[in-house]
Amino acid sequence: MIENNLKRLNLQEEWLISQLQQKGIQSISEVFYAEVQKDGSLYIDKKKDNMTH
């Protein structure tokens, strides 16, 4: 989590955690990448621990 980016967007860590929980994500460690989109929505790419090649 990049706290400076949250501050720049005037968002709190609690907001991020709440958004993740609404998507069924219980821990930030489950997230590979997350980004606030221009429309204010949150894009989330979860880690895929069971990757096969």
mmCIF file of the N, C-alpha and C atoms, coordinates in Angstrom:
data_MODEL
# 
_entry.id   MODEL 
# 
loop_
_atom_site.group_PDB 
_atom_site.id 
_atom_site.type_symbol 
_atom_site.label_atom_id 
_atom_site.label_alt_id 
_atom_site.label_comp_id 
_atom_site.label_asym_id 
_atom_site.label_entity_id 
_atom_site.label_seq_id 
_atom_site.pdbx_PDB_ins_code 
_atom_site.Cartn_x 
_atom_site.Cartn_y 
_atom_site.Cartn_z 
_atom_site.occupancy 
_atom_site.B_iso_or_equiv 
_atom_site.pdbx_formal_charge 
_atom_site.auth_seq_id 
_atom_site.auth_comp_id 
_atom_site.auth_asym_id 
_atom_site.auth_atom_id 
_atom_site.pdbx_PDB_model_num 
ATOM 1   N N  . MET A 1 1  ? 0.841   -1.162  0.000   1.00 0.00 ? 1  MET A N  1 
ATOM 2   C CA . MET A 1 1  ? 0.000   0.000   0.000   1.00 0.00 ? 1  MET A CA 1 
ATOM 3   C C  . MET A 1 1  ? 0.898   1.240   0.000   1.00 0.00 ? 1  MET A C  1 
ATOM 4   N N  . ILE A 1 2  ? 0.581   2.166   -0.857  1.00 0.00 ? 2  ILE A N  1 
ATOM 5   C CA . ILE A 1 2  ? 1.360   3.403   -0.957  1.00 0.00 ? 2  ILE A CA 1 
ATOM 6   C C  . ILE A 1 2  ? 0.522   4.518   -0.315  1.00 0.00 ? 2  ILE A C  1 
ATOM 7   N N  . GLU A 1 3  ? 0.866   4.814   0.926   1.00 0.00 ? 3  GLU A N  1 
ATOM 8   C CA . GLU A 1 3  ? 0.088   5.775   1.707   1.00 0.00 ? 3  GLU A CA 1 
ATOM 9   C C  . GLU A 1 3  ? 0.072   7.159   1.076   1.00 0.00 ? 3  GLU A C  1 
ATOM 10  N N  . ASN A 1 4  ? 1.170   7.572   0.453   1.00 0.00 ? 4  ASN A N  1 
ATOM 11  C CA . ASN A 1 4  ? 1.199   8.888   -0.185  1.00 0.00 ? 4  ASN A CA 1 
ATOM 12  C C  . ASN A 1 4  ? 0.155   9.005   -1.290  1.00 0.00 ? 4  ASN A C  1 
ATOM 13  N N  . ASN A 1 5  ? -0.073  7.912   -2.018  1.00 0.00 ? 5  ASN A N  1 
ATOM 14  C CA . ASN A 1 5  ? -1.082  7.947   -3.077  1.00 0.00 ? 5  ASN A CA 1 
ATOM 15  C C  . ASN A 1 5  ? -2.484  8.087   -2.491  1.00 0.00 ? 5  ASN A C  1 
ATOM 16  N N  . LEU A 1 6  ? -2.739  7.403   -1.380  1.00 0.00 ? 6  LEU A N  1 
ATOM 17  C CA . LEU A 1 6  ? -4.041  7.559   -0.724  1.00 0.00 ? 6  LEU A CA 1 
ATOM 18  C C  . LEU A 1 6  ? -4.230  8.999   -0.262  1.00 0.00 ? 6  LEU A C  1 
ATOM 19  N N  . LYS A 1 7  ? -3.216  9.567   0.360   1.00 0.00 ? 7  LYS A N  1 
ATOM 20  C CA . LYS A 1 7  ? -3.310  10.944  0.844   1.00 0.00 ? 7  LYS A CA 1 
ATOM 21  C C  . LYS A 1 7  ? -3.536  11.909  -0.316  1.00 0.00 ? 7  LYS A C  1 
ATOM 22  N N  . ARG A 1 8  ? -2.855  11.680  -1.416  1.00 0.00 ? 8  ARG A N  1 
ATOM 23  C CA . ARG A 1 8  ? -2.987  12.547  -2.587  1.00 0.00 ? 8  ARG A CA 1 
ATOM 24  C C  . ARG A 1 8  ? -4.414  12.534  -3.127  1.00 0.00 ? 8  ARG A C  1 
ATOM 25  N N  . LEU A 1 9  ? -5.073  11.383  -2.995  1.00 0.00 ? 9  LEU A N  1 
ATOM 26  C CA . LEU A 1 9  ? -6.461  11.243  -3.451  1.00 0.00 ? 9  LEU A CA 1 
ATOM 27  C C  . LEU A 1 9  ? -7.464  11.582  -2.353  1.00 0.00 ? 9  LEU A C  1 
ATOM 28  N N  . ASN A 1 10 ? -6.941  12.012  -1.192  1.00 0.00 ? 10 ASN A N  1 
ATOM 29  C CA . ASN A 1 10 ? -7.774  12.363  -0.045  1.00 0.00 ? 10 ASN A CA 1 
ATOM 30  C C  . ASN A 1 10 ? -8.585  11.154  0.443   1.00 0.00 ? 10 ASN A C  1 
ATOM 31  N N  . LEU A 1 11 ? -7.940  9.990   0.467   1.00 0.00 ? 11 LEU A N  1 
ATOM 32  C CA . LEU A 1 11 ? -8.559  8.751   0.940   1.00 0.00 ? 11 LEU A CA 1 
ATOM 33  C C  . LEU A 1 11 ? -7.802  8.242   2.151   1.00 0.00 ? 11 LEU A C  1 
ATOM 34  N N  . GLN A 1 12 ? -8.484  7.456   2.953   1.00 0.00 ? 12 GLN A N  1 
ATOM 35  C CA . GLN A 1 12 ? -7.897  6.887   4.161   1.00 0.00 ? 12 GLN A CA 1 
ATOM 36  C C  . GLN A 1 12 ? -7.674  5.390   3.973   1.00 0.00 ? 12 GLN A C  1 
ATOM 37  N N  . GLU A 1 13 ? -6.751  4.828   4.746   1.00 0.00 ? 13 GLU A N  1 
ATOM 38  C CA . GLU A 1 13 ? -6.501  3.388   4.723   1.00 0.00 ? 13 GLU A CA 1 
ATOM 39  C C  . GLU A 1 13 ? -7.772  2.615   5.061   1.00 0.00 ? 13 GLU A C  1 
ATOM 40  N N  . GLU A 1 14 ? -8.573  3.156   5.969   1.00 0.00 ? 14 GLU A N  1 
ATOM 41  C CA . GLU A 1 14 ? -9.830  2.502   6.356   1.00 0.00 ? 14 GLU A CA 1 
ATOM 42  C C  . GLU A 1 14 ? -10.767 2.370   5.165   1.00 0.00 ? 14 GLU A C  1 
ATOM 43  N N  . TRP A 1 15 ? -10.782 3.392   4.301   1.00 0.00 ? 15 TRP A N  1 
ATOM 44  C CA . TRP A 1 15 ? -11.610 3.327   3.094   1.00 0.00 ? 15 TRP A CA 1 
ATOM 45  C C  . TRP A 1 15 ? -11.165 2.167   2.216   1.00 0.00 ? 15 TRP A C  1 
ATOM 46  N N  . LEU A 1 16 ? -9.852  2.044   2.027   1.00 0.00 ? 16 LEU A N  1 
ATOM 47  C CA . LEU A 1 16 ? -9.310  0.982   1.186   1.00 0.00 ? 16 LEU A CA 1 
ATOM 48  C C  . LEU A 1 16 ? -9.662  -0.397  1.753   1.00 0.00 ? 16 LEU A C  1 
ATOM 49  N N  . ILE A 1 17 ? -9.471  -0.575  3.041   1.00 0.00 ? 17 ILE A N  1 
ATOM 50  C CA . ILE A 1 17 ? -9.775  -1.858  3.680   1.00 0.00 ? 17 ILE A CA 1 
ATOM 51  C C  . ILE A 1 17 ? -11.255 -2.183  3.539   1.00 0.00 ? 17 ILE A C  1 
ATOM 52  N N  . SER A 1 18 ? -12.111 -1.185  3.721   1.00 0.00 ? 18 SER A N  1 
ATOM 53  C CA . SER A 1 18 ? -13.551 -1.383  3.565   1.00 0.00 ? 18 SER A CA 1 
ATOM 54  C C  . SER A 1 18 ? -13.898 -1.807  2.141   1.00 0.00 ? 18 SER A C  1 
ATOM 55  N N  . GLN A 1 19 ? -13.284 -1.152  1.151   1.00 0.00 ? 19 GLN A N  1 
ATOM 56  C CA . GLN A 1 19 ? -13.529 -1.501  -0.248  1.00 0.00 ? 19 GLN A CA 1 
ATOM 57  C C  . GLN A 1 19 ? -13.104 -2.938  -0.538  1.00 0.00 ? 19 GLN A C  1 
ATOM 58  N N  . LEU A 1 20 ? -11.961 -3.332  -0.007  1.00 0.00 ? 20 LEU A N  1 
ATOM 59  C CA . LEU A 1 20 ? -11.472 -4.695  -0.210  1.00 0.00 ? 20 LEU A CA 1 
ATOM 60  C C  . LEU A 1 20 ? -12.415 -5.702  0.426   1.00 0.00 ? 20 LEU A C  1 
ATOM 61  N N  . GLN A 1 21 ? -12.879 -5.410  1.644   1.00 0.00 ? 21 GLN A N  1 
ATOM 62  C CA . GLN A 1 21 ? -13.789 -6.327  2.332   1.00 0.00 ? 21 GLN A CA 1 
ATOM 63  C C  . GLN A 1 21 ? -15.094 -6.485  1.579   1.00 0.00 ? 21 GLN A C  1 
ATOM 64  N N  . GLN A 1 22 ? -15.574 -5.413  0.958   1.00 0.00 ? 22 GLN A N  1 
ATOM 65  C CA . GLN A 1 22 ? -16.801 -5.496  0.157   1.00 0.00 ? 22 GLN A CA 1 
ATOM 66  C C  . GLN A 1 22 ? -16.625 -6.430  -1.034  1.00 0.00 ? 22 GLN A C  1 
ATOM 67  N N  . LYS A 1 23 ? -15.383 -6.597  -1.476  1.00 0.00 ? 23 LYS A N  1 
ATOM 68  C CA . LYS A 1 23 ? -15.095 -7.506  -2.592  1.00 0.00 ? 23 LYS A CA 1 
ATOM 69  C C  . LYS A 1 23 ? -14.717 -8.902  -2.109  1.00 0.00 ? 23 LYS A C  1 
ATOM 70  N N  . GLY A 1 24 ? -14.848 -9.142  -0.789  1.00 0.00 ? 24 GLY A N  1 
ATOM 71  C CA . GLY A 1 24 ? -14.553 -10.463 -0.241  1.00 0.00 ? 24 GLY A CA 1 
ATOM 72  C C  . GLY A 1 24 ? -13.086 -10.687 0.064   1.00 0.00 ? 24 GLY A C  1 
ATOM 73  N N  . ILE A 1 25 ? -12.298 -9.634  0.095   1.00 0.00 ? 25 ILE A N  1 
ATOM 74  C CA . ILE A 1 25 ? -10.869 -9.745  0.380   1.00 0.00 ? 25 ILE A CA 1 
ATOM 75  C C  . ILE A 1 25 ? -10.656 -9.399  1.844   1.00 0.00 ? 25 ILE A C  1 
ATOM 76  N N  . GLN A 1 26 ? -10.161 -10.348 2.607   1.00 0.00 ? 26 GLN A N  1 
ATOM 77  C CA . GLN A 1 26 ? -10.018 -10.168 4.040   1.00 0.00 ? 26 GLN A CA 1 
ATOM 78  C C  . GLN A 1 26 ? -8.681  -9.569  4.451   1.00 0.00 ? 26 GLN A C  1 
ATOM 79  N N  . SER A 1 27 ? -7.680  -9.665  3.597   1.00 0.00 ? 27 SER A N  1 
ATOM 80  C CA . SER A 1 27 ? -6.346  -9.174  3.939   1.00 0.00 ? 27 SER A CA 1 
ATOM 81  C C  . SER A 1 27 ? -5.716  -8.521  2.721   1.00 0.00 ? 27 SER A C  1 
ATOM 82  N N  . ILE A 1 28 ? -5.025  -7.421  2.957   1.00 0.00 ? 28 ILE A N  1 
ATOM 83  C CA . ILE A 1 28 ? -4.351  -6.730  1.863   1.00 0.00 ? 28 ILE A CA 1 
ATOM 84  C C  . ILE A 1 28 ? -3.295  -7.627  1.217   1.00 0.00 ? 28 ILE A C  1 
ATOM 85  N N  . SER A 1 29 ? -2.836  -8.637  1.934   1.00 0.00 ? 29 SER A N  1 
ATOM 86  C CA . SER A 1 29 ? -1.839  -9.557  1.384   1.00 0.00 ? 29 SER A CA 1 
ATOM 87  C C  . SER A 1 29 ? -2.410  -10.411 0.244   1.00 0.00 ? 29 SER A C  1 
ATOM 88  N N  . GLU A 1 30 ? -3.733  -10.438 0.096   1.00 0.00 ? 30 GLU A N  1 
ATOM 89  C CA . GLU A 1 30 ? -4.369  -11.163 -1.009  1.00 0.00 ? 30 GLU A CA 1 
ATOM 90  C C  . GLU A 1 30 ? -4.312  -10.377 -2.320  1.00 0.00 ? 30 GLU A C  1 
ATOM 91  N N  . VAL A 1 31 ? -3.924  -9.111  -2.243  1.00 0.00 ? 31 VAL A N  1 
ATOM 92  C CA . VAL A 1 31 ? -3.971  -8.217  -3.400  1.00 0.00 ? 31 VAL A CA 1 
ATOM 93  C C  . VAL A 1 31 ? -2.599  -8.123  -4.054  1.00 0.00 ? 31 VAL A C  1 
ATOM 94  N N  . PHE A 1 32 ? -2.560  -8.368  -5.354  1.00 0.00 ? 32 PHE A N  1 
ATOM 95  C CA . PHE A 1 32 ? -1.341  -8.178  -6.125  1.00 0.00 ? 32 PHE A CA 1 
ATOM 96  C C  . PHE A 1 32 ? -1.207  -6.711  -6.517  1.00 0.00 ? 32 PHE A C  1 
ATOM 97  N N  . TYR A 1 33 ? -2.322  -6.112  -6.993  1.00 0.00 ? 33 TYR A N  1 
ATOM 98  C CA . TYR A 1 33 ? -2.310  -4.732  -7.461  1.00 0.00 ? 33 TYR A CA 1 
ATOM 99  C C  . TYR A 1 33 ? -3.710  -4.154  -7.306  1.00 0.00 ? 33 TYR A C  1 
ATOM 100 N N  . ALA A 1 34 ? -3.782  -2.918  -6.840  1.00 0.00 ? 34 ALA A N  1 
ATOM 101 C CA . ALA A 1 34 ? -5.065  -2.213  -6.768  1.00 0.00 ? 34 ALA A CA 1 
ATOM 102 C C  . ALA A 1 34 ? -4.835  -0.766  -7.177  1.00 0.00 ? 34 ALA A C  1 
ATOM 103 N N  . GLU A 1 35 ? -5.831  -0.207  -7.857  1.00 0.00 ? 35 GLU A N  1 
ATOM 104 C CA . GLU A 1 35 ? -5.699  1.159   -8.356  1.00 0.00 ? 35 GLU A CA 1 
ATOM 105 C C  . GLU A 1 35 ? -7.058  1.850   -8.342  1.00 0.00 ? 35 GLU A C  1 
ATOM 106 N N  . VAL A 1 36 ? -7.079  3.087   -7.882  1.00 0.00 ? 36 VAL A N  1 
ATOM 107 C CA . VAL A 1 36 ? -8.284  3.889   -7.957  1.00 0.00 ? 36 VAL A CA 1 
ATOM 108 C C  . VAL A 1 36 ? -8.374  4.436   -9.375  1.00 0.00 ? 36 VAL A C  1 
ATOM 109 N N  . GLN A 1 37 ? -9.488  4.126   -10.043 1.00 0.00 ? 37 GLN A N  1 
ATOM 110 C CA . GLN A 1 37 ? -9.699  4.563   -11.421 1.00 0.00 ? 37 GLN A CA 1 
ATOM 111 C C  . GLN A 1 37 ? -10.144 6.020   -11.467 1.00 0.00 ? 37 GLN A C  1 
ATOM 112 N N  . LYS A 1 38 ? -10.128 6.617   -12.638 1.00 0.00 ? 38 LYS A N  1 
ATOM 113 C CA . LYS A 1 38 ? -10.522 8.018   -12.807 1.00 0.00 ? 38 LYS A CA 1 
ATOM 114 C C  . LYS A 1 38 ? -11.942 8.280   -12.336 1.00 0.00 ? 38 LYS A C  1 
ATOM 115 N N  . ASP A 1 39 ? -12.823 7.268   -12.450 1.00 0.00 ? 39 ASP A N  1 
ATOM 116 C CA . ASP A 1 39 ? -14.215 7.444   -12.022 1.00 0.00 ? 39 ASP A CA 1 
ATOM 117 C C  . ASP A 1 39 ? -14.407 7.192   -10.524 1.00 0.00 ? 39 ASP A C  1 
ATOM 118 N N  . GLY A 1 40 ? -13.307 6.910   -9.800  1.00 0.00 ? 40 GLY A N  1 
ATOM 119 C CA . GLY A 1 40 ? -13.378 6.693   -8.355  1.00 0.00 ? 40 GLY A CA 1 
ATOM 120 C C  . GLY A 1 40 ? -13.553 5.245   -7.954  1.00 0.00 ? 40 GLY A C  1 
ATOM 121 N N  . SER A 1 41 ? -13.769 4.374   -8.928  1.00 0.00 ? 41 SER A N  1 
ATOM 122 C CA . SER A 1 41 ? -13.911 2.950   -8.607  1.00 0.00 ? 41 SER A CA 1 
ATOM 123 C C  . SER A 1 41 ? -12.530 2.354   -8.329  1.00 0.00 ? 41 SER A C  1 
ATOM 124 N N  . LEU A 1 42 ? -12.530 1.202   -7.712  1.00 0.00 ? 42 LEU A N  1 
ATOM 125 C CA . LEU A 1 42 ? -11.280 0.546   -7.342  1.00 0.00 ? 42 LEU A CA 1 
ATOM 126 C C  . LEU A 1 42 ? -11.082 -0.696  -8.203  1.00 0.00 ? 42 LEU A C  1 
ATOM 127 N N  . TYR A 1 43 ? -9.986  -0.731  -8.952  1.00 0.00 ? 43 TYR A N  1 
ATOM 128 C CA . TYR A 1 43 ? -9.600  -1.909  -9.729  1.00 0.00 ? 43 TYR A CA 1 
ATOM 129 C C  . TYR A 1 43 ? -8.719  -2.768  -8.826  1.00 0.00 ? 43 TYR A C  1 
ATOM 130 N N  . ILE A 1 44 ? -9.037  -4.067  -8.734  1.00 0.00 ? 44 ILE A N  1 
ATOM 131 C CA . ILE A 1 44 ? -8.282  -4.982  -7.870  1.00 0.00 ? 44 ILE A CA 1 
ATOM 132 C C  . ILE A 1 44 ? -7.865  -6.203  -8.675  1.00 0.00 ? 44 ILE A C  1 
ATOM 133 N N  . ASP A 1 45 ? -6.582  -6.526  -8.606  1.00 0.00 ? 45 ASP A N  1 
ATOM 134 C CA . ASP A 1 45 ? -6.042  -7.754  -9.186  1.00 0.00 ? 45 ASP A CA 1 
ATOM 135 C C  . ASP A 1 45 ? -5.508  -8.575  -8.022  1.00 0.00 ? 45 ASP A C  1 
ATOM 136 N N  . LYS A 1 46 ? -6.183  -9.690  -7.745  1.00 0.00 ? 46 LYS A N  1 
ATOM 137 C CA . LYS A 1 46 ? -5.777  -10.532 -6.626  1.00 0.00 ? 46 LYS A CA 1 
ATOM 138 C C  . LYS A 1 46 ? -4.575  -11.393 -7.004  1.00 0.00 ? 46 LYS A C  1 
ATOM 139 N N  . LYS A 1 47 ? -3.795  -11.743 -5.983  1.00 0.00 ? 47 LYS A N  1 
ATOM 140 C CA . LYS A 1 47 ? -2.697  -12.690 -6.191  1.00 0.00 ? 47 LYS A CA 1 
ATOM 141 C C  . LYS A 1 47 ? -3.292  -14.027 -6.566  1.00 0.00 ? 47 LYS A C  1 
ATOM 142 N N  . LYS A 1 48 ? -2.617  -14.726 -7.426  1.00 0.00 ? 48 LYS A N  1 
ATOM 143 C CA . LYS A 1 48 ? -3.070  -16.049 -7.840  1.00 0.00 ? 48 LYS A CA 1 
ATOM 144 C C  . LYS A 1 48 ? -2.028  -17.057 -7.401  1.00 0.00 ? 48 LYS A C  1 
ATOM 145 N N  . ASP A 1 49 ? -2.191  -17.558 -6.186  1.00 0.00 ? 49 ASP A N  1 
ATOM 146 C CA . ASP A 1 49 ? -1.202  -18.435 -5.592  1.00 0.00 ? 49 ASP A CA 1 
ATOM 147 C C  . ASP A 1 49 ? -1.112  -19.803 -6.287  1.00 0.00 ? 49 ASP A C  1 
ATOM 148 N N  . ASN A 1 50 ? -2.166  -20.201 -6.958  1.00 0.00 ? 50 ASN A N  1 
ATOM 149 C CA . ASN A 1 50 ? -2.199  -21.512 -7.598  1.00 0.00 ? 50 ASN A CA 1 
ATOM 150 C C  . ASN A 1 50 ? -1.978  -21.405 -9.091  1.00 0.00 ? 50 ASN A C  1 
ATOM 151 N N  . MET A 1 51 ? -0.994  -20.632 -9.496  1.00 0.00 ? 51 MET A N  1 
ATOM 152 C CA . MET A 1 51 ? -0.723  -20.451 -10.922 1.00 0.00 ? 51 MET A CA 1 
ATOM 153 C C  . MET A 1 51 ? -0.083  -21.691 -11.512 1.00 0.00 ? 51 MET A C  1 
ATOM 154 N N  . THR A 1 52 ? -0.502  -22.020 -12.712 1.00 0.00 ? 52 THR A N  1 
ATOM 155 C CA . THR A 1 52 ? 0.121   -23.116 -13.431 1.00 0.00 ? 52 THR A CA 1 
ATOM 156 C C  . THR A 1 52 ? 0.695   -22.565 -14.735 1.00 0.00 ? 52 THR A C  1 
ATOM 157 N N  . HIS A 1 53 ? 1.775   -23.134 -15.193 1.00 0.00 ? 53 HIS A N  1 
ATOM 158 C CA . HIS A 1 53 ? 2.414   -22.642 -16.416 1.00 0.00 ? 53 HIS A CA 1 
ATOM 159 C C  . HIS A 1 53 ? 2.246   -23.642 -17.519 1.00 0.00 ? 53 HIS A C  1 
# 
